[in-house]
Amino acid sequence: MRQLAHREAEAKALKLLVDGLGEGLVLEGEGGYYALYYFHSWYGRKAPDPDETPDWVEGPKASPEEFLDPYDQALWLEDNGYTLFINESK
């Protein structure tokens, strides 16, 4: 799932988490549910590029309701020592 482009993930998404920081697309996969996070406000964009790969993937979890909104996920990442989680290959 790490290399799944936004357009492919969006087509398969069961749930969409959107706020001012980015998008989280929740998909069902092997072993449960995964959220693919596309953080975009730091690049001044309002939406991910269709070919963009996720900045962060979380899961598997038992329910699609267990995932955080993008802003809260970014705070969790920073609180847990992830300082360079933005996909720099864009």
N, C-alpha and C positions, 0 to 999 in steps of 0.2 A: 504493500500500500504506500510505502514511502515514495515511490516513483510515479504514483498515479497523478496524471495531470488534472488540473481543476475541472476542465470540461468533462472528463470521464467520471470523476468523483461526483460532480454535481448531478450528472445523469443517473447515478446509482444511489444518491443520498436518500436516506429515510427521514432525516431531520436536518434542518439548517439552523445553525446558531450564528447570529449576526449582531455585531455591535460596532462602535466607532473604531475598534482596533483591527477587526478582520472578520473572517468567516470560519466557522467550524462545520464541517460536513460529516454527519454521522452515517456510517455504512455498516452493513452486516458482513462479517468475514469469518474466517476460520477461527473457531473458539469463542465467538461472541461479537460484540459491537466495537467499532473503532471510530475515533474522531480524527479527521484530517484538518489541521489548522493552517489557514493561510492568513498570516498577519500582513496587513498592507498599509496601515496608516502611516508607518514610519517612512514609507517611500512616497508619501503624498498622493497615493492612488486611492480611489474609492472602491475598486473591485480588483480581484486577482486577474492576471493575464490568463487566458484559457489554457495555455501550455505550462503554466507555473506548477511546480511540484510543491507538496506541503512543507511548511516550515517546521512543523511538529506533528507527530502522530501519537495518539494515546489509545491504549487498549491492549488486550481485549477487556471488555467489561460486560456484565450480565445484562444490562439494560441500556437503551439509548438515552434514558433520563439521567444517567450518572455523570454526564460530561458537563464541564464548565463552559460558560460563555468565553469567547476569545480574550476579553480583558482580564477576567478572573484567571484564566489559564496562564496568561503571560505573567501575572503577578505570582502565581504558584511557581512558575519556572524560575523567576528571578529570586524568589524566597528560598529556592532549593539549589541555588548555585549555577543555574544555566544563564550565562550572560550573553552568549553568542548563538541564540537559537534561531535567528532569522536566516533564511535560506539566501546565502550570498551569491548563489550561482545565477541570479536573475540578470 
